[in-house]
Amino acid sequence: MERLNYQHLYYFWNVAKEGSITLASEKLHLAQPTISGQLTVFEQAIGEKLFYKEGRKLALTDTGRAVFHYAEDIFALGRELTNTLKGRVSGRGLRISVGVADALPKLMAYRLLEPALNLAEPLQLVCIEDKAERLMNEIMLHGIDLVLSDMPATPSAGGTHLFNHLLGECSVAVFAIPELAVRYRDNFPYSLNAAPLLLPTTNIALRRSLDQWFDTENICPDIKAEIEDSALLKTFAAAGAGMFVAPIAVANQIQRQYGTQLVGRIDNVSERFYAITAQRKIKHPAVMAILAQAQSRLFDLLSTPLTMPNIQTTHKFPDQA
């Protein structure tokens, strides 16, 4: 392809957003054969398929996703130009697309992204939540600018050409609604034996660390549910379905938001947080702000005194229980 046909790109973009030629043709007030024919010409010019059938809908191929992300930027620029000419805006702001691994605690994700929102220059932040492996595929296709994850990119996870930036790490703690917290706080952590626990699924880094710690301490909890999404897991816990483990850095926020209390700290288990980029040298101002302030923000969270209930607790070793 020597030259991009923007009309073909526009048809493709609408079909990708709508998920079908029928819906796109209705939106654009064009006949289906017209759009179908233009898509075929566009695919022939590119030399690769952009869609494949997934049930009744059209899904994007890897090439299709890459083209779609560029189309999003191109037509966003077009809208900005139109608004500028109409006098609605004085200039173009920044845009950053961030993939957030579904296992990453949402409160932690916000704290890490907050510096980008505080930039002097106007910023449009786009957050996409998915499995870490899929997000790493997206960043390699330049579909997103940054991935926040609880695990680094590795060659086995498709991260051969990606760069890991360790943002920080902190120990974890067990939380529960007050009734459960009172019951299991005494003799922690051995009180976790046969205790109702909600855990991440086995593909999550924290789960693997916890399983190893359980084996070392000879603790066998009653696993009530395995939940991949961290927010859904906490929602179950807030309803009293069981206790859960989360980073100590967001303990106060978790207790306020979910009505839970700290049961006990697990200092021998820590959770790491990574930013993953497709370039070694960072140029995007928002990404630079996130990386520059991440460690200090994590330190600020860790230095905040924990909110503790006014309850006397004791600690007993197994032979004293």
Summary of the structure (lengths in Angstrom):
residues: 321
radius of gyration: 24.1
end to end distance: 74.3
largest distance: 79.4
contacts: 993
relative contact order: 0.13
helix: 47%
strand: 23%
